[in-house]
Amino acid sequence: MRLTSGFRDLMIASLLWGTIGIAVQLAYRDGGSSYGIVFYRSLFSAILSIFITDKSKLLTVKAVALGVIAGIFYEIYAFTIIYDGAPLSSFLLYTAPLFVSIFAFSLFGEKITVTKLLASLLVVGSLYLSYLGTPSILQVLWGVASGASYAALISVSKYLQTKQVSDWDLVGAQSLWSLIPVGLAVPFFREGLFSLGSIWGGAFLCIIGTILPYYFFYRGVRVMDSTIATIISALEPVFTTLLAYPILGQYLTPPEILGAILILVSSIWLGIDRRT
């Protein structure tokens, strides 16, 4: 019994994404704002995309569509973190596997199976153990919107992989064109835009939260089912909570420990290479 190569790539992506919550909290302490961090994340990523991507691949309708979806997801999730709080926003973000199942089936006929649906529900239930509250309808709607937009990003990127688009070209398109929806929001979210926290937070998220993890994520998705890959990436909040203790001094509660164990077990189960 061994784990697939895609599982290892997804683990690396999840670990890198797990640093985002920590970095954002530290950036807030330096005067950063959620939108400011998202803006510089997209700006710096757009600049880097010019050097890592085949430029001719950036000037296509599909590339622009992927980037716009990414930008919309960045903004929705940033607002959801503020409005819902970190535990609830994380919990609702990972309704994404349920949406990926539907989108992937519609775009390229990826099968919807009982195993994937049960694993998706297990992840949602496990993350709920970190929240254990009763959200308002508006909180749920924003959270589900973040999950749906994240699922759209994953599904469209997987679709483009079936059209022979490379992983670096996906990262480049996502990075460059996400600046369109993010940039259009500048007049409405100027507070904290030019703070040190927003700038260094955006720079950190550019490299550690976007360029590197999305490359590993897309490399993992290329060789795995997109819904299963999304479920495995739910290890992100597990890594966040583990890193929060030594860096921020935040302790795990017993329900959070149980939820983390359930996510880890389900991820390893789905990541086993059953061809051997």
C-alpha positions in Angstrom: 0.0 0.0 0.0 1.4 3.4 -0.9 0.2 7.0 -1.4 -0.2 8.4 -4.9 2.3 11.1 -6.1 -0.7 13.4 -6.4 -1.3 13.0 -2.7 2.2 14.2 -1.8 1.7 17.3 -4.0 -1.6 18.1 -2.4 -0.1 17.7 1.1 2.6 20.3 0.2 0.0 22.7 -1.2 -2.2 22.3 1.9 0.8 22.9 4.2 1.7 26.1 2.3 -2.0 27.2 2.3 -2.1 26.5 6.1 0.3 29.4 6.7 -2.2 31.9 5.1 -4.3 32.3 8.2 -1.3 32.8 10.4 0.3 35.4 8.0 -3.0 37.3 7.7 -3.4 37.5 11.5 0.2 38.8 11.8 -0.4 41.2 8.9 -3.5 42.6 10.7 -1.2 43.5 13.6 0.8 45.7 11.3 -2.3 47.6 10.0 -3.1 45.3 7.1 -6.7 44.9 5.8 -8.3 41.9 4.2 -8.7 43.7 0.8 -5.3 45.2 1.0 -3.7 41.8 1.4 -5.8 40.4 -1.4 -4.9 43.3 -3.7 -1.1 43.0 -3.2 -1.4 39.2 -3.5 -2.9 39.6 -7.0 -0.6 42.5 -8.0 2.6 40.8 -7.1 1.4 37.5 -8.5 0.4 39.2 -11.8 4.0 40.6 -12.1 5.6 37.2 -11.4 3.2 35.5 -13.9 5.0 37.3 -16.7 8.2 35.5 -15.9 6.8 31.9 -15.3 4.3 31.6 -18.1 4.2 31.2 -21.8 3.0 34.7 -22.6 1.0 33.6 -25.6 -1.0 31.3 -23.3 -2.0 34.3 -21.2 -3.9 36.0 -24.0 -6.8 33.6 -24.4 -10.4 33.8 -23.3 -9.9 30.7 -21.2 -7.0 32.2 -19.3 -8.9 35.4 -18.6 -11.9 33.4 -17.4 -9.8 31.4 -15.0 -8.1 34.5 -13.6 -11.4 36.4 -13.2 -12.9 33.4 -11.3 -9.8 33.3 -9.1 -10.1 37.0 -8.3 -13.8 36.7 -7.4 -12.9 33.8 -5.1 -10.2 35.8 -3.4 -12.5 38.7 -2.7 -15.5 36.6 -1.5 -13.3 34.5 0.8 -11.6 37.6 2.2 -14.9 39.2 3.0 -16.3 35.9 4.4 -13.4 35.6 6.9 -14.3 39.1 8.2 -18.0 38.5 8.2 -18.2 34.9 9.4 -15.0 34.6 11.4 -12.1 32.2 10.7 -13.7 28.9 12.0 -17.0 29.3 10.2 -15.4 30.6 7.0 -13.0 27.6 6.9 -15.9 25.2 7.6 -18.1 26.6 4.8 -15.2 27.0 2.3 -14.9 23.2 2.3 -18.4 22.7 1.0 -16.3 23.1 -2.2 -16.0 19.3 -2.8 -19.7 19.0 -3.1 -19.8 21.8 -5.8 -16.7 20.3 -7.5 -18.6 17.0 -8.0 -21.4 18.9 -9.8 -19.2 21.3 -11.8 -16.7 18.6 -12.9 -19.5 16.3 -14.0 -21.0 19.1 -16.1 -17.7 20.3 -17.6 -15.9 17.1 -18.4 -18.0 14.2 -17.2 -16.1 13.3 -14.1 -18.1 10.6 -12.2 -20.1 11.4 -9.1 -19.7 8.5 -6.7 -21.0 7.6 -3.3 -17.5 7.5 -1.9 -16.8 11.0 -2.9 -20.1 12.3 -1.6 -19.5 10.6 1.8 -16.0 11.8 2.0 -17.1 15.4 1.2 -19.8 15.2 4.0 -17.2 13.8 6.4 -14.9 16.8 5.8 -17.7 19.3 6.3 -18.7 17.6 9.5 -15.2 17.4 10.7 -14.6 21.1 10.1 -17.9 21.9 11.9 -16.3 20.5 15.1 -14.1 23.6 15.0 -17.1 25.9 14.9 -19.9 24.3 16.9 -22.3 27.3 16.5 -25.5 28.3 14.7 -24.7 30.7 11.8 -27.2 33.2 10.4 -28.6 32.7 6.9 -26.4 35.5 5.5 -23.3 34.0 7.1 -24.2 30.7 5.5 -24.8 32.3 2.1 -21.4 34.1 2.1 -19.7 30.9 3.2 -21.3 28.8 0.6 -20.5 31.4 -2.0 -16.8 31.1 -1.1 -17.1 27.3 -1.4 -18.8 27.5 -4.8 -16.3 30.1 -6.2 -13.4 27.9 -5.0 -15.0 24.9 -6.6 -15.4 26.8 -9.9 -11.7 27.7 -9.9 -10.7 24.1 -9.3 -13.2 22.7 -11.9 -12.3 25.1 -14.6 -8.5 24.6 -14.0 -9.1 20.8 -14.3 -11.0 21.3 -17.5 -8.2 23.4 -18.9 -5.8 20.6 -18.0 -7.8 18.3 -20.2 -7.1 20.8 -23.0 -3.3 20.4 -22.5 -2.7 23.6 -20.5 0.4 23.3 -18.3 0.4 23.7 -14.6 2.6 26.8 -14.7 0.3 28.3 -17.4 -2.7 27.8 -15.1 -0.8 29.5 -12.2 0.2 32.4 -14.5 -3.3 32.9 -15.9 -4.9 32.8 -12.5 -2.3 35.2 -11.1 -2.4 37.8 -13.9 -6.1 38.0 -14.6 -7.3 37.8 -11.0 -6.2 41.4 -10.9 -9.2 42.5 -12.9 -12.0 41.9 -10.3 -9.6 42.7 -7.4 -8.5 46.0 -9.0 -12.0 47.1 -9.8 -12.8 47.1 -6.0 -10.0 49.5 -5.1 -12.3 52.6 -4.9 -14.4 50.8 -2.3 -11.8 49.4 0.0 -9.0 52.0 0.4 -8.7 51.6 4.2 -5.4 50.0 5.1 -4.5 49.6 1.4 -1.1 51.3 1.8 -0.2 49.9 5.2 3.0 47.8 5.8 0.8 44.9 6.8 -1.1 44.8 3.6 2.0 45.0 1.5 4.1 42.3 3.3 1.0 40.2 3.8 0.2 40.3 0.1 3.9 39.6 -0.8 3.8 36.5 1.5 0.5 35.3 0.0 1.8 35.9 -3.5 4.7 33.3 -3.1 3.6 31.0 -0.2 -0.2 31.3 -0.7 -0.5 31.4 -4.5 2.4 30.7 -6.8 3.9 27.7 -5.1 0.9 26.0 -3.6 -1.3 26.3 -6.7 1.5 24.8 -8.8 1.6 21.8 -6.4 -2.2 21.7 -6.2 -2.6 21.7 -10.0 0.1 19.1 -10.4 -1.8 16.9 -7.9 -5.1 17.5 -9.5 -3.7 16.5 -12.9 -3.2 12.9 -11.8 -6.2 12.6 -9.4 -9.9 13.0 -9.4 -10.7 16.7 -8.9 -13.2 16.1 -6.1 -10.9 13.8 -4.2 -8.1 16.4 -4.6 -10.3 19.1 -3.1 -11.2 16.8 -0.2 -7.5 16.1 0.5 -6.7 19.9 0.4 -9.1 20.2 3.4 -5.9 19.4 5.4 -5.2 23.2 5.0 -7.2 24.2 8.1 -5.6 21.3 10.0 -2.1 22.7 9.3 -3.3 26.1 10.2 -4.5 25.0 13.6 -1.2 23.1 14.2 0.9 26.1 13.2 -1.2 28.5 15.3 0.0 26.9 18.6 3.8 27.6 18.3 3.4 30.9 16.4 0.3 32.5 17.9 -0.1 30.5 21.1 -3.6 29.3 20.1 -4.6 25.9 21.5 -6.6 23.2 19.9 -9.8 22.2 21.6 -10.8 18.5 21.9 -13.5 18.9 19.1 -10.8 20.5 16.9 -8.4 17.6 17.6 -11.1 15.1 16.7 -12.0 17.0 13.5 -8.3 17.2 12.5 -7.9 13.4 13.0 -11.0 12.6 10.9 -9.8 14.9 8.0 -6.4 13.3 8.1 -7.7 9.8 8.1 -10.2 10.5 5.2 -7.5 12.2 3.2 -5.0 9.3 3.6 -7.8 6.8 2.7 -8.6 8.7 -0.5 -4.9 9.2 -1.3 -4.0 5.5 -1.2 -2.9 4.2 -4.6 -5.1 1.1 -5.1 -3.4 0.1 -8.3 -0.8 -1.8 -6.3 
